[in-house]
Amino acid sequence: MDLAKYGPWALIVGGSEGAGAAFARKLASDGFKLVLTARKTGPLEDLAAELRGQGAEVRTLSADLKQLDVLDQVRKITDDIEVGLLVFHAGANDTRGNFVELPREVTQGVIQITVVGQSDFARHYGGLMCQRRRGGMILCGSLSSYMGAASLAAYTAAKAYSRIFSEALWSECGAFGVDVLHLNVGFTGTPAMARLGMDISQAQSPDDLAQEGLDNIANGPVWIAGGEANWERARQRSVIDNRREAIEKFATPPRDVMEEKE
Ligand SMILES: NC(=O)c1ccc[n+]([C@@H]2O[C@H](COP(=O)([O-])OP(=O)(O)OC[C@H]3O[C@@H](n4cnc5c(N)ncnc54)[C@H](OP(=O)(O)O)[C@@H]3O)[C@@H](O)[C@H]2O)c1
């Protein structure tokens, strides 16, 4: 990764485990200094110690992206440094259910992280990058963004926002020499998925996902990770005609239906 273009500091939002940790390890080995955020202090501090042991400068912050002042919290440890790369990685879904039945705080949390959070972080750090006329942003999303799915209404809609937002931002920031990539994530074997009890043996590895993201930062606006099968899934979910039939055929099934199929 080009340190002169995207350095000297990389901020990884959701940078404690899974692909977030893989981004951190790869960037540290390329000489980047790192700011890592997540909620759980254990994995965050373990990773920071590992990277410091290899000579990297690392700052950490335990903060919940659902908090309204989270950007202010992160700014307290970044206002004195130059963040040339933002990786906004956090935002998986852990609660499924009908939108009208889920507690408002659950669905609002999804919107707060992926819609409000990505927008606020991109505005602040992207704005500074555009002033400097260099830098890059990788905003992580999901294959689910191509189609609304039962039990995932807020998640699929928030991820669609992230993808479309990234496309517009790519166009705007590109004029200032700043790369924007929407990294569209498919099934990946992260600790978050393992904690949900999912069989991750066939999933893409977090390491490969992070490498795909870094390799394609200049190939925006959207990069669908995980190979041709995922590009095909995105095509199937993107049809304009016969939307009803397409949703019945291709939408991510509710988890209880998935479990019945297994
Ligand atoms: N894994 C998949 O199969 C899959 C599929 C499609 C899309 N994606 C996308 O890929 C991204 C990463 O997913 P993931 O599976 O690694 O799980 P994740 O739950 O998003 O966790 C990734 C990182 O974000 C942190 N994080 C999660 N929620 C947070 C919060 N509320 N506040 C602050 N930090 C938070 C986690 O640490 P803490 O838990 O300690 O906070 C971890 O470091 C997400 O955007 C997700 O939508 C994943």
The ligand as a Gaussian input file, in Angstrom:
#p B3LYP/6-31G(d) Opt

LIG

0 1
 N      -18.868000     -11.458000       7.938000
 C      -19.709000     -11.573000       6.922000
 O      -20.097000     -12.660000       6.489000
 C      -20.202000     -10.299000       6.250000
 C      -21.086000     -10.417000       5.149000
 C      -21.487000      -9.261000       4.517000
 C      -21.034000      -8.033000       4.949000
 N      -20.191000      -7.958000       6.028000
 C      -19.740000      -6.630000       6.471000
 O      -18.371000      -6.662000       6.817000
 C      -18.147000      -5.776000       7.925000
 C      -17.454000      -6.509000       9.068000
 O      -18.274000      -7.535000       9.550000
 P      -17.786000      -8.563000      10.674000
 O      -18.385000      -9.863000      10.346000
 O      -16.328000      -8.497000      10.820000
 O      -18.460000      -8.081000      12.036000
 P      -18.578000      -6.704000      12.872000
 O      -19.509000      -6.989000      14.008000
 O      -18.946000      -5.589000      11.987000
 O      -17.124000      -6.516000      13.523000
 C      -16.060000      -5.907000      12.840000
 C      -15.313000      -4.958000      13.749000
 O      -16.150000      -3.865000      14.106000
 C      -16.231000      -3.735000      15.538000
 N      -17.602000      -3.303000      15.848000
 C      -18.746000      -4.002000      15.629000
 N      -19.808000      -3.319000      16.089000
 C      -19.329000      -2.160000      16.615000
 C      -19.932000      -1.044000      17.275000
 N      -21.255000      -0.995000      17.510000
 N      -19.139000      -0.033000      17.683000
 C      -17.801000      -0.070000      17.475000
 N      -17.176000      -1.092000      16.846000
 C      -17.933000      -2.135000      16.438000
 C      -15.864000      -5.123000      16.070000
 O      -15.306000      -5.099000      17.391000
 P      -16.271000      -5.072000      18.704000
 O      -17.278000      -6.167000      18.510000
 O      -15.338000      -5.291000      19.841000
 O      -16.889000      -3.711000      18.724000
 C      -14.816000      -5.563000      15.053000
 O      -13.567000      -4.995000      15.354000
 C      -19.514000      -5.193000       8.308000
 O      -19.674000      -3.929000       7.696000
 C      -20.482000      -6.208000       7.715000
 O      -21.755000      -5.657000       7.422000
 C      -19.769000      -9.058000       6.696000

